[in-house]
Amino acid sequence: MASAVALLVAGTLGTTGATIVGTAVHLLGASDEWALTTGALTAAAALLPAVALARRTWRVERYGDDT
């Protein structure tokens, strides 16, 4: 359950961050490709910690250890 919430929150924040960063880069005069790329990288960077947390939570729930 906690892993699903973490992924949902990270996905929402990643999408919001990607939209803001992509728009800002585009407004600064960069091409559409640069805006899309920076937005995608922002979304991926937001998801990485959530995936790690989800994996750890799943392992604790399944195996009962925290190592």
Buried (B, 14 or more C-beta within 10 A) or exposed (E): EEBEEBBEEBBEBBBEBBEEBBEEBBEEEBEEEBBBBBBBEBBEEBBEEBBEBBEBBEBBEEEEEEE
